[in-house]
Amino acid sequence: MKYIVLLMLFFAISEDSFGQSDSVSFTPKYRRGVKYEIVTGQNKISGFLVKETAETVSIEDRRTGQLHEIKKSAIISMKPVSASKTYQKDFLDENAHAHTYIFSNSSYCSGSPESYVNYQWFVVQNINYGITEYLDISVNTIFLYPVSLGVKLKFKVAEDTYIGGNTFFSGNINDRISPNSFFGYGALARITHGTSNTNFSFSGGVLGLNSDFFTMSSKFGVVNLPFGNFSYCNRFQEKWAVCAEAWYFPQAEIGFAGIGFKFMRSKHSAWTFGCFTNVNAVNNQLVPNFKTTPIPYIGLTNNLFGK
């Protein structure tokens, strides 16, 4: 009888051990309820993890209610999406004003031609006409009087990465206003990274100015000033975004920076309220003076043609 009891205990322990080995052989790698972005060899899928097994993961797209079951062997990468990105992707639509920061532009490609007008303090207007998704013609005016003509190019080179550039010439079309018909020119290259709601841009180029307008002299009649720019935008609410810009002209040792809040009244219009400050000799200490006193800024962007 004792042997029979021992044999029954052995089988009971064995079954329990085998059951435990089956249950502990799989250890979850991911957290349920967290939103993940999954990249496979065929596509990219994002959603909230609802189930994980040793072989598969199941994620749910809460906007459509669709459930995706994906084999782990097919996953190239699986990363959690931050809370801010989740909010932007799930609750915010495309930013119709992603083409503009404050003064500067981005190289973001929206998928269609973009035409818009920027008003700076209601004095300077930048009129941008999109011929194609990648090519724009721009005209700058002062009180609607044209002073420059330029061309802009932009291309998508990778996921969330865009490159572009623009060039322009500035002059006077009326000799009665100024006897000098040539003011200057400019050219720059730019790289933009991010989505329409959160992105940043680096750009660099040269600004050529007619030396007749300045004390700086040049044997070619033009003073060339290289410059660099950094711009940033983050849309944190449906109708609000924060934008920041910094410009630096190393040859002149002058820089200026600004920050603004963009109120996106609709897809057709957006107001920007902020301020800029000048930094003369950037390596100097900032002390309160007329040169560094913040200058209030107000701007308006109107998207044209029913965007």
C-alpha positions in Angstrom: 0.0 0.0 0.0 2.9 2.3 0.8 4.4 1.8 -2.6 1.1 2.6 -4.3 0.8 5.9 -2.3 4.4 6.8 -3.2 3.7 6.1 -6.9 0.6 8.3 -6.9 2.5 11.1 -5.2 5.3 10.7 -7.9 2.8 11.0 -10.7 1.1 14.0 -9.0 4.4 15.8 -8.6 5.5 15.0 -12.1 2.3 16.3 -13.6 2.6 19.5 -11.6 6.2 19.9 -12.6 5.4 19.4 -16.3 2.5 21.9 -16.0 4.8 24.4 -14.3 7.4 24.0 -17.0 4.8 24.6 -19.7 3.6 27.8 -18.0 7.0 29.2 -17.2 8.6 28.4 -20.5 7.0 31.6 -22.0 7.9 35.0 -20.5 6.0 38.0 -21.9 8.3 40.7 -23.4 5.7 43.4 -23.8 3.1 45.2 -21.6 -0.6 44.9 -22.2 -2.4 48.1 -22.7 0.6 49.9 -24.1 0.6 51.3 -27.6 3.3 49.9 -29.8 4.6 50.6 -33.3 5.4 47.3 -35.1 7.5 47.2 -38.3 7.4 44.0 -40.4 8.9 43.2 -43.7 5.7 44.2 -45.4 4.2 47.1 -43.5 4.1 49.2 -40.3 1.2 48.8 -37.8 0.5 50.6 -34.6 -2.0 49.7 -31.8 -2.5 48.7 -28.2 -1.2 45.3 -27.1 -4.1 43.1 -26.0 -2.5 39.6 -26.1 0.9 38.0 -26.3 1.9 34.4 -26.8 5.2 32.6 -27.4 4.6 32.9 -31.1 2.4 35.9 -31.7 1.3 39.4 -30.5 -2.2 40.8 -30.9 -2.7 44.6 -31.1 -5.9 46.6 -31.5 -6.4 49.8 -33.5 -8.8 51.6 -31.2 -9.9 54.0 -33.9 -11.2 51.2 -36.1 -11.6 48.4 -33.6 -9.5 46.2 -35.8 -7.5 43.4 -34.2 -4.1 42.4 -35.8 -2.4 39.2 -34.9 1.3 39.2 -35.9 3.9 36.5 -35.8 6.9 37.4 -33.8 9.1 35.9 -36.4 7.9 38.5 -38.9 8.6 41.5 -36.6 11.6 43.6 -37.5 11.1 46.1 -34.6 8.5 46.7 -32.0 8.7 49.9 -30.0 6.4 51.6 -27.5 4.9 54.9 -28.7 5.3 57.8 -26.3 2.2 59.3 -24.7 2.6 62.6 -26.6 3.0 60.7 -30.0 0.0 58.6 -29.1 -2.1 61.7 -28.5 -1.0 63.3 -31.7 -1.6 60.2 -33.8 -4.9 59.2 -32.3 -6.5 62.5 -31.7 -4.9 65.1 -33.9 -5.3 65.2 -37.7 -2.6 66.5 -40.1 -1.4 70.0 -39.4 -2.4 72.1 -42.3 0.1 74.8 -41.3 3.2 72.6 -41.1 4.9 74.5 -43.9 5.6 77.5 -41.7 7.3 78.1 -38.3 7.5 81.9 -37.6 9.7 83.5 -40.3 11.2 80.3 -41.5 9.6 77.4 -43.5 9.9 73.7 -43.3 10.5 71.2 -46.1 7.6 69.0 -45.0 5.7 67.5 -47.9 2.0 67.2 -47.4 1.3 65.2 -50.5 -0.3 68.0 -52.5 0.7 71.5 -53.7 0.6 74.2 -51.0 -0.4 77.8 -51.6 -0.5 80.3 -48.8 0.2 83.9 -47.7 2.2 84.8 -44.6 1.7 88.3 -43.0 4.5 89.5 -40.7 3.2 92.4 -38.6 0.8 93.0 -41.5 3.6 94.8 -43.2 5.6 92.1 -45.0 3.8 89.5 -47.0 5.2 86.2 -48.3 3.0 84.8 -51.1 3.7 81.2 -51.8 2.2 79.4 -54.8 2.5 75.6 -55.1 3.0 74.4 -58.6 3.5 70.8 -57.5 4.0 69.1 -54.2 7.7 69.6 -54.6 8.0 73.0 -56.4 6.8 76.5 -55.1 7.1 80.0 -56.4 7.4 82.7 -53.7 7.0 86.5 -53.8 7.8 88.8 -50.9 6.1 92.1 -50.7 6.2 95.2 -48.4 2.7 96.7 -48.1 1.9 94.6 -51.2 4.8 96.1 -53.2 6.8 93.2 -54.6 10.5 93.2 -53.6 11.7 89.6 -54.3 11.0 86.6 -56.4 12.1 83.0 -55.5 11.8 79.3 -56.0 11.4 76.6 -53.4 12.1 72.8 -53.7 11.4 70.0 -51.2 11.5 66.2 -51.3 10.8 63.3 -49.0 14.0 61.2 -48.7 13.0 58.8 -45.8 10.3 58.2 -43.3 9.7 61.5 -41.5 12.7 63.1 -43.2 12.6 65.8 -45.9 15.1 68.0 -47.6 14.7 71.2 -49.6 16.0 74.6 -50.4 15.1 77.9 -51.9 16.7 80.8 -53.7 15.5 84.3 -54.4 16.5 87.6 -55.9 15.5 91.0 -54.4 15.2 94.3 -56.2 13.2 97.3 -57.2 10.8 97.3 -60.1 10.2 101.1 -59.9 13.2 103.5 -60.4 11.1 106.3 -58.9 11.3 104.7 -55.5 15.0 103.9 -55.6 17.6 104.4 -58.3 19.2 101.1 -57.4 17.2 98.2 -58.8 19.3 95.4 -57.2 19.0 94.8 -53.5 20.4 91.3 -53.0 19.9 87.6 -53.2 19.7 84.5 -51.0 20.0 80.8 -51.1 19.7 78.1 -48.5 19.5 74.3 -48.0 17.2 72.7 -45.4 16.5 69.4 -43.7 13.3 68.7 -41.8 12.6 65.7 -39.6 9.4 64.8 -37.9 5.6 64.7 -38.5 3.4 67.5 -39.5 2.5 68.0 -35.8 6.1 67.8 -34.3 9.2 68.6 -36.4 12.4 70.5 -36.5 14.5 71.9 -39.3 18.2 72.8 -39.8 19.1 75.2 -42.6 22.1 77.1 -43.8 22.9 79.4 -46.6 24.1 82.7 -47.7 22.5 86.2 -48.0 24.0 88.5 -50.5 23.4 92.2 -50.0 24.2 95.2 -52.2 27.1 96.9 -50.5 25.7 100.3 -51.5 23.2 100.0 -48.7 25.8 99.3 -46.0 29.1 100.6 -44.6 30.6 97.2 -45.4 32.4 97.3 -48.7 33.2 94.6 -51.3 35.1 94.7 -54.5 32.3 92.7 -56.1 29.6 95.2 -55.0 27.9 92.5 -52.9 28.4 91.5 -49.2 27.9 87.8 -48.7 26.7 86.8 -45.2 26.6 83.1 -44.4 23.9 82.1 -41.9 22.4 79.2 -40.0 19.0 78.5 -38.7 17.2 76.1 -36.4 13.4 75.9 -36.2 11.1 73.8 -34.1 7.3 73.2 -33.9 5.3 71.1 -31.5 1.5 70.9 -31.8 0.3 70.1 -28.2 -3.4 70.8 -28.6 -5.9 70.6 -31.5 -5.7 74.4 -32.1 -2.4 75.3 -30.5 1.3 74.8 -31.3 4.5 76.2 -30.0 7.2 77.4 -32.5 10.7 78.5 -31.9 13.5 79.8 -34.2 17.1 80.8 -33.9 19.2 82.6 -36.6 23.0 83.3 -36.6 25.1 85.3 -39.0 28.7 84.5 -37.9 30.5 87.0 -40.2 28.4 89.8 -38.7 28.4 88.2 -35.2 24.7 88.8 -35.0 22.0 86.4 -34.0 18.3 86.6 -33.1 15.9 84.1 -31.6 12.2 84.0 -31.0 9.3 81.9 -29.7 5.6 82.0 -30.6 2.4 80.3 -30.0 0.4 79.4 -33.1 -3.4 79.5 -32.8 -4.8 77.3 -35.7 -8.2 78.8 -36.0 -9.0 76.4 -38.9 -7.2 74.6 -41.7 -7.4 77.8 -43.7 -5.9 80.4 -41.2 -3.6 80.5 -38.2 -2.4 83.3 -35.9 1.1 83.4 -34.3 1.8 85.5 -31.2 5.3 85.7 -29.8 8.4 87.8 -29.5 12.0 88.0 -30.9 15.2 89.2 -29.3 18.4 90.4 -31.0 21.7 89.1 -29.7 24.6 91.3 -30.8 27.9 89.4 -30.6 26.4 86.1 -29.6 29.3 85.2 -27.4 28.7 88.2 -25.2 26.7 88.1 -22.0 23.1 89.0 -22.3 22.2 92.1 -20.3 19.1 94.2 -20.5 19.5 96.9 -23.2 17.7 98.1 -26.2 19.4 95.6 -28.4 18.1 92.6 -26.5 14.7 93.9 -25.5 12.1 91.4 -26.9 10.2 92.7 -29.8 6.5 91.5 -29.9 5.6 89.5 -33.0 2.2 88.9 -34.6 1.7 86.9 -37.8 -1.1 85.5 -39.8 -1.1 82.6 -42.3 -3.9 82.0 -44.8 -3.9 78.8 -46.8 -5.3 79.4 -50.3 -7.5 77.4 -52.7 -9.6 75.6 -50.0 -6.8 73.6 -48.4 
